[in-house]
């Protein structure tokens, strides 16, 4: 069991999705959840506070989740933050690009609490082993 008090940042420009993910996280025991509605805001929050995990949507404006991932991985201070990308499309190109950019894991919508928990456990185990 990972640390349930670990701060998690959920990044999505769609409020309903933020609520859904927040509820799923609560359901699997993670209560310490912040959110950001775009990549710029998320980056500022990640730099200001050490998050144990970032869960970000891919499709956002003006900074996409992919660009956010790249910016996080390029900054030595926050580069090791576990990062899960959420997307509505399972396009192989996207998956490959995200993997190359250093994504910890990848979730395709729609998903449930079990899937989310499995992806989080996987991402955190990988991070711990690194």
mmCIF file of the C-alpha atoms, coordinates in Angstrom:
data_MODEL
# 
_entry.id   MODEL 
# 
loop_
_atom_site.group_PDB 
_atom_site.id 
_atom_site.type_symbol 
_atom_site.label_atom_id 
_atom_site.label_alt_id 
_atom_site.label_comp_id 
_atom_site.label_asym_id 
_atom_site.label_entity_id 
_atom_site.label_seq_id 
_atom_site.pdbx_PDB_ins_code 
_atom_site.Cartn_x 
_atom_site.Cartn_y 
_atom_site.Cartn_z 
_atom_site.occupancy 
_atom_site.B_iso_or_equiv 
_atom_site.pdbx_formal_charge 
_atom_site.auth_seq_id 
_atom_site.auth_comp_id 
_atom_site.auth_asym_id 
_atom_site.auth_atom_id 
_atom_site.pdbx_PDB_model_num 
ATOM 1   C CA . UNK A 1 1   ? 0.000   0.000  0.000   1.00 0.00 ? 1   UNK A CA 1 
ATOM 2   C CA . UNK A 1 2   ? 1.387   3.353  -0.971  1.00 0.00 ? 2   UNK A CA 1 
ATOM 3   C CA . UNK A 1 3   ? 1.177   6.458  1.186   1.00 0.00 ? 3   UNK A CA 1 
ATOM 4   C CA . UNK A 1 4   ? -2.473  7.562  1.109   1.00 0.00 ? 4   UNK A CA 1 
ATOM 5   C CA . UNK A 1 5   ? -1.517  11.025 2.391   1.00 0.00 ? 5   UNK A CA 1 
ATOM 6   C CA . UNK A 1 6   ? 0.761   11.612 -0.600  1.00 0.00 ? 6   UNK A CA 1 
ATOM 7   C CA . UNK A 1 7   ? -0.277  14.772 -2.475  1.00 0.00 ? 7   UNK A CA 1 
ATOM 8   C CA . UNK A 1 8   ? -1.640  14.114 -5.963  1.00 0.00 ? 8   UNK A CA 1 
ATOM 9   C CA . UNK A 1 9   ? -2.216  16.743 -8.640  1.00 0.00 ? 9   UNK A CA 1 
ATOM 10  C CA . UNK A 1 10  ? -5.039  16.159 -11.134 1.00 0.00 ? 10  UNK A CA 1 
ATOM 11  C CA . UNK A 1 11  ? -4.752  18.272 -14.280 1.00 0.00 ? 11  UNK A CA 1 
ATOM 12  C CA . UNK A 1 12  ? -7.726  18.577 -16.619 1.00 0.00 ? 12  UNK A CA 1 
ATOM 13  C CA . UNK A 1 13  ? -9.464  21.516 -18.265 1.00 0.00 ? 13  UNK A CA 1 
ATOM 14  C CA . UNK A 1 14  ? -12.785 19.715 -17.916 1.00 0.00 ? 14  UNK A CA 1 
ATOM 15  C CA . UNK A 1 15  ? -14.137 20.188 -14.377 1.00 0.00 ? 15  UNK A CA 1 
ATOM 16  C CA . UNK A 1 16  ? -16.337 17.121 -14.523 1.00 0.00 ? 16  UNK A CA 1 
ATOM 17  C CA . UNK A 1 17  ? -13.318 14.930 -15.288 1.00 0.00 ? 17  UNK A CA 1 
ATOM 18  C CA . UNK A 1 18  ? -11.404 16.448 -12.367 1.00 0.00 ? 18  UNK A CA 1 
ATOM 19  C CA . UNK A 1 19  ? -14.358 15.592 -10.104 1.00 0.00 ? 19  UNK A CA 1 
ATOM 20  C CA . UNK A 1 20  ? -14.565 12.037 -11.444 1.00 0.00 ? 20  UNK A CA 1 
ATOM 21  C CA . UNK A 1 21  ? -10.841 11.393 -10.928 1.00 0.00 ? 21  UNK A CA 1 
ATOM 22  C CA . UNK A 1 22  ? -10.944 13.032 -7.491  1.00 0.00 ? 22  UNK A CA 1 
ATOM 23  C CA . UNK A 1 23  ? -13.837 10.726 -6.489  1.00 0.00 ? 23  UNK A CA 1 
ATOM 24  C CA . UNK A 1 24  ? -12.073 7.647  -7.861  1.00 0.00 ? 24  UNK A CA 1 
ATOM 25  C CA . UNK A 1 25  ? -8.912  8.607  -5.945  1.00 0.00 ? 25  UNK A CA 1 
ATOM 26  C CA . UNK A 1 26  ? -10.924 9.081  -2.756  1.00 0.00 ? 26  UNK A CA 1 
ATOM 27  C CA . UNK A 1 27  ? -12.530 5.689  -3.352  1.00 0.00 ? 27  UNK A CA 1 
ATOM 28  C CA . UNK A 1 28  ? -9.126  3.997  -3.410  1.00 0.00 ? 28  UNK A CA 1 
ATOM 29  C CA . UNK A 1 29  ? -7.900  5.926  -0.385  1.00 0.00 ? 29  UNK A CA 1 
ATOM 30  C CA . UNK A 1 30  ? -6.130  9.012  -1.702  1.00 0.00 ? 30  UNK A CA 1 
ATOM 31  C CA . UNK A 1 31  ? -7.551  12.108 0.004   1.00 0.00 ? 31  UNK A CA 1 
ATOM 32  C CA . UNK A 1 32  ? -4.809  14.686 -0.560  1.00 0.00 ? 32  UNK A CA 1 
ATOM 33  C CA . UNK A 1 33  ? -5.769  15.848 -4.061  1.00 0.00 ? 33  UNK A CA 1 
ATOM 34  C CA . UNK A 1 34  ? -5.160  19.220 -5.691  1.00 0.00 ? 34  UNK A CA 1 
ATOM 35  C CA . UNK A 1 35  ? -6.233  20.155 -9.189  1.00 0.00 ? 35  UNK A CA 1 
ATOM 36  C CA . UNK A 1 36  ? -5.213  22.468 -11.995 1.00 0.00 ? 36  UNK A CA 1 
ATOM 37  C CA . UNK A 1 37  ? -7.258  23.367 -15.059 1.00 0.00 ? 37  UNK A CA 1 
ATOM 38  C CA . UNK A 1 38  ? -4.335  23.715 -17.470 1.00 0.00 ? 38  UNK A CA 1 
ATOM 39  C CA . UNK A 1 39  ? -0.685  22.876 -17.991 1.00 0.00 ? 39  UNK A CA 1 
ATOM 40  C CA . UNK A 1 40  ? 0.626   26.320 -17.037 1.00 0.00 ? 40  UNK A CA 1 
ATOM 41  C CA . UNK A 1 41  ? -1.183  26.284 -13.693 1.00 0.00 ? 41  UNK A CA 1 
ATOM 42  C CA . UNK A 1 42  ? -0.124  22.684 -13.111 1.00 0.00 ? 42  UNK A CA 1 
ATOM 43  C CA . UNK A 1 43  ? 3.538   23.444 -13.772 1.00 0.00 ? 43  UNK A CA 1 
ATOM 44  C CA . UNK A 1 44  ? 3.463   26.318 -11.287 1.00 0.00 ? 44  UNK A CA 1 
ATOM 45  C CA . UNK A 1 45  ? 1.868   24.064 -8.647  1.00 0.00 ? 45  UNK A CA 1 
ATOM 46  C CA . UNK A 1 46  ? 4.338   21.216 -9.259  1.00 0.00 ? 46  UNK A CA 1 
ATOM 47  C CA . UNK A 1 47  ? 7.241   23.627 -8.840  1.00 0.00 ? 47  UNK A CA 1 
ATOM 48  C CA . UNK A 1 48  ? 5.758   25.028 -5.630  1.00 0.00 ? 48  UNK A CA 1 
ATOM 49  C CA . UNK A 1 49  ? 4.910   21.739 -3.907  1.00 0.00 ? 49  UNK A CA 1 
ATOM 50  C CA . UNK A 1 50  ? 6.379   18.235 -4.103  1.00 0.00 ? 50  UNK A CA 1 
ATOM 51  C CA . UNK A 1 51  ? 3.635   15.989 -5.498  1.00 0.00 ? 51  UNK A CA 1 
ATOM 52  C CA . UNK A 1 52  ? 3.834   12.240 -5.148  1.00 0.00 ? 52  UNK A CA 1 
ATOM 53  C CA . UNK A 1 53  ? 1.965   11.857 -8.423  1.00 0.00 ? 53  UNK A CA 1 
ATOM 54  C CA . UNK A 1 54  ? 0.600   13.907 -11.305 1.00 0.00 ? 54  UNK A CA 1 
ATOM 55  C CA . UNK A 1 55  ? -2.422  12.663 -13.277 1.00 0.00 ? 55  UNK A CA 1 
ATOM 56  C CA . UNK A 1 56  ? -2.877  14.799 -16.374 1.00 0.00 ? 56  UNK A CA 1 
ATOM 57  C CA . UNK A 1 57  ? -5.237  14.895 -19.308 1.00 0.00 ? 57  UNK A CA 1 
ATOM 58  C CA . UNK A 1 58  ? -3.538  14.918 -22.716 1.00 0.00 ? 58  UNK A CA 1 
ATOM 59  C CA . UNK A 1 59  ? -5.847  17.329 -24.564 1.00 0.00 ? 59  UNK A CA 1 
ATOM 60  C CA . UNK A 1 60  ? -5.662  20.776 -23.002 1.00 0.00 ? 60  UNK A CA 1 
ATOM 61  C CA . UNK A 1 61  ? -5.030  24.319 -24.199 1.00 0.00 ? 61  UNK A CA 1 
ATOM 62  C CA . UNK A 1 62  ? -2.758  26.246 -24.311 1.00 0.00 ? 62  UNK A CA 1 
ATOM 63  C CA . UNK A 1 63  ? -0.263  23.738 -22.862 1.00 0.00 ? 63  UNK A CA 1 
ATOM 64  C CA . UNK A 1 64  ? -1.147  20.101 -23.541 1.00 0.00 ? 64  UNK A CA 1 
ATOM 65  C CA . UNK A 1 65  ? -0.600  17.327 -21.038 1.00 0.00 ? 65  UNK A CA 1 
ATOM 66  C CA . UNK A 1 66  ? 2.190   16.088 -23.284 1.00 0.00 ? 66  UNK A CA 1 
ATOM 67  C CA . UNK A 1 67  ? 3.948   19.467 -23.152 1.00 0.00 ? 67  UNK A CA 1 
ATOM 68  C CA . UNK A 1 68  ? 3.445   19.520 -19.381 1.00 0.00 ? 68  UNK A CA 1 
ATOM 69  C CA . UNK A 1 69  ? 5.087   16.085 -19.162 1.00 0.00 ? 69  UNK A CA 1 
ATOM 70  C CA . UNK A 1 70  ? 8.036   17.300 -21.248 1.00 0.00 ? 70  UNK A CA 1 
ATOM 71  C CA . UNK A 1 71  ? 8.469   20.415 -19.081 1.00 0.00 ? 71  UNK A CA 1 
ATOM 72  C CA . UNK A 1 72  ? 8.358   18.338 -15.871 1.00 0.00 ? 72  UNK A CA 1 
ATOM 73  C CA . UNK A 1 73  ? 10.916  15.835 -17.193 1.00 0.00 ? 73  UNK A CA 1 
ATOM 74  C CA . UNK A 1 74  ? 13.250  18.649 -18.331 1.00 0.00 ? 74  UNK A CA 1 
ATOM 75  C CA . UNK A 1 75  ? 13.357  20.284 -14.889 1.00 0.00 ? 75  UNK A CA 1 
ATOM 76  C CA . UNK A 1 76  ? 15.825  18.420 -12.615 1.00 0.00 ? 76  UNK A CA 1 
ATOM 77  C CA . UNK A 1 77  ? 13.997  19.571 -9.473  1.00 0.00 ? 77  UNK A CA 1 
ATOM 78  C CA . UNK A 1 78  ? 10.746  17.830 -10.467 1.00 0.00 ? 78  UNK A CA 1 
ATOM 79  C CA . UNK A 1 79  ? 11.871  15.387 -13.175 1.00 0.00 ? 79  UNK A CA 1 
ATOM 80  C CA . UNK A 1 80  ? 11.369  12.272 -11.053 1.00 0.00 ? 80  UNK A CA 1 
ATOM 81  C CA . UNK A 1 81  ? 7.705   13.043 -10.253 1.00 0.00 ? 81  UNK A CA 1 
ATOM 82  C CA . UNK A 1 82  ? 5.554   10.028 -11.235 1.00 0.00 ? 82  UNK A CA 1 
ATOM 83  C CA . UNK A 1 83  ? 3.297   11.139 -14.097 1.00 0.00 ? 83  UNK A CA 1 
ATOM 84  C CA . UNK A 1 84  ? 0.195   9.391  -15.463 1.00 0.00 ? 84  UNK A CA 1 
ATOM 85  C CA . UNK A 1 85  ? -1.295  10.587 -18.741 1.00 0.00 ? 85  UNK A CA 1 
ATOM 86  C CA . UNK A 1 86  ? -5.047  10.327 -19.309 1.00 0.00 ? 86  UNK A CA 1 
ATOM 87  C CA . UNK A 1 87  ? -6.420  10.346 -22.835 1.00 0.00 ? 87  UNK A CA 1 
ATOM 88  C CA . UNK A 1 88  ? -9.578  9.541  -24.742 1.00 0.00 ? 88  UNK A CA 1 
ATOM 89  C CA . UNK A 1 89  ? -7.586  8.071  -27.617 1.00 0.00 ? 89  UNK A CA 1 
ATOM 90  C CA . UNK A 1 90  ? -5.292  5.091  -27.452 1.00 0.00 ? 90  UNK A CA 1 
ATOM 91  C CA . UNK A 1 91  ? -3.403  6.186  -30.551 1.00 0.00 ? 91  UNK A CA 1 
ATOM 92  C CA . UNK A 1 92  ? -0.150  4.270  -30.690 1.00 0.00 ? 92  UNK A CA 1 
ATOM 93  C CA . UNK A 1 93  ? 1.751   7.401  -31.753 1.00 0.00 ? 93  UNK A CA 1 
ATOM 94  C CA . UNK A 1 94  ? 0.629   9.163  -28.594 1.00 0.00 ? 94  UNK A CA 1 
ATOM 95  C CA . UNK A 1 95  ? 1.563   6.230  -26.383 1.00 0.00 ? 95  UNK A CA 1 
ATOM 96  C CA . UNK A 1 96  ? 4.994   5.968  -27.995 1.00 0.00 ? 96  UNK A CA 1 
ATOM 97  C CA . UNK A 1 97  ? 5.578   9.735  -27.748 1.00 0.00 ? 97  UNK A CA 1 
ATOM 98  C CA . UNK A 1 98  ? 4.499   9.791  -24.102 1.00 0.00 ? 98  UNK A CA 1 
ATOM 99  C CA . UNK A 1 99  ? 6.737   6.826  -23.272 1.00 0.00 ? 99  UNK A CA 1 
ATOM 100 C CA . UNK A 1 100 ? 9.700   8.496  -24.975 1.00 0.00 ? 100 UNK A CA 1 
ATOM 101 C CA . UNK A 1 101 ? 8.988   11.671 -23.010 1.00 0.00 ? 101 UNK A CA 1 
ATOM 102 C CA . UNK A 1 102 ? 9.136   9.664  -19.782 1.00 0.00 ? 102 UNK A CA 1 
ATOM 103 C CA . UNK A 1 103 ? 5.515   9.111  -18.820 1.00 0.00 ? 103 UNK A CA 1 
ATOM 104 C CA . UNK A 1 104 ? 5.152   6.709  -15.866 1.00 0.00 ? 104 UNK A CA 1 
ATOM 105 C CA . UNK A 1 105 ? 1.870   5.268  -17.066 1.00 0.00 ? 105 UNK A CA 1 
ATOM 106 C CA . UNK A 1 106 ? -1.021  5.817  -19.408 1.00 0.00 ? 106 UNK A CA 1 
ATOM 107 C CA . UNK A 1 107 ? -4.809  5.525  -18.911 1.00 0.00 ? 107 UNK A CA 1 
ATOM 108 C CA . UNK A 1 108 ? -7.422  5.541  -21.654 1.00 0.00 ? 108 UNK A CA 1 
ATOM 109 C CA . UNK A 1 109 ? -10.874 6.960  -20.811 1.00 0.00 ? 109 UNK A CA 1 
ATOM 110 C CA . UNK A 1 110 ? -13.275 5.761  -19.662 1.00 0.00 ? 110 UNK A CA 1 
ATOM 111 C CA . UNK A 1 111 ? -11.688 3.976  -16.708 1.00 0.00 ? 111 UNK A CA 1 
ATOM 112 C CA . UNK A 1 112 ? -12.743 2.788  -13.267 1.00 0.00 ? 112 UNK A CA 1 
ATOM 113 C CA . UNK A 1 113 ? -11.220 2.813  -9.781  1.00 0.00 ? 113 UNK A CA 1 
ATOM 114 C CA . UNK A 1 114 ? -9.578  -0.606 -10.241 1.00 0.00 ? 114 UNK A CA 1 
ATOM 115 C CA . UNK A 1 115 ? -7.801  0.516  -13.414 1.00 0.00 ? 115 UNK A CA 1 
ATOM 116 C CA . UNK A 1 116 ? -6.755  3.779  -11.802 1.00 0.00 ? 116 UNK A CA 1 
ATOM 117 C CA . UNK A 1 117 ? -5.428  1.986  -8.716  1.00 0.00 ? 117 UNK A CA 1 
ATOM 118 C CA . UNK A 1 118 ? -3.490  -0.526 -10.831 1.00 0.00 ? 118 UNK A CA 1 
ATOM 119 C CA . UNK A 1 119 ? -1.936  2.240  -12.944 1.00 0.00 ? 119 UNK A CA 1 
ATOM 120 C CA . UNK A 1 120 ? -1.018  4.280  -9.854  1.00 0.00 ? 120 UNK A CA 1 
ATOM 121 C CA . UNK A 1 121 ? 0.528   1.273  -8.098  1.00 0.00 ? 121 UNK A CA 1 
ATOM 122 C CA . UNK A 1 122 ? 2.508   0.470  -11.233 1.00 0.00 ? 122 UNK A CA 1 
ATOM 123 C CA . UNK A 1 123 ? 3.694   4.071  -11.685 1.00 0.00 ? 123 UNK A CA 1 
ATOM 124 C CA . UNK A 1 124 ? 4.736   4.411  -8.043  1.00 0.00 ? 124 UNK A CA 1 
ATOM 125 C CA . UNK A 1 125 ? 6.497   1.033  -7.972  1.00 0.00 ? 125 UNK A CA 1 
ATOM 126 C CA . UNK A 1 126 ? 8.457   1.973  -11.092 1.00 0.00 ? 126 UNK A CA 1 
ATOM 127 C CA . UNK A 1 127 ? 9.372   5.318  -9.539  1.00 0.00 ? 127 UNK A CA 1 
ATOM 128 C CA . UNK A 1 128 ? 10.474  3.654  -6.297  1.00 0.00 ? 128 UNK A CA 1 
ATOM 129 C CA . UNK A 1 129 ? 12.640  1.197  -8.219  1.00 0.00 ? 129 UNK A CA 1 
ATOM 130 C CA . UNK A 1 130 ? 14.287  3.934  -10.299 1.00 0.00 ? 130 UNK A CA 1 
# 
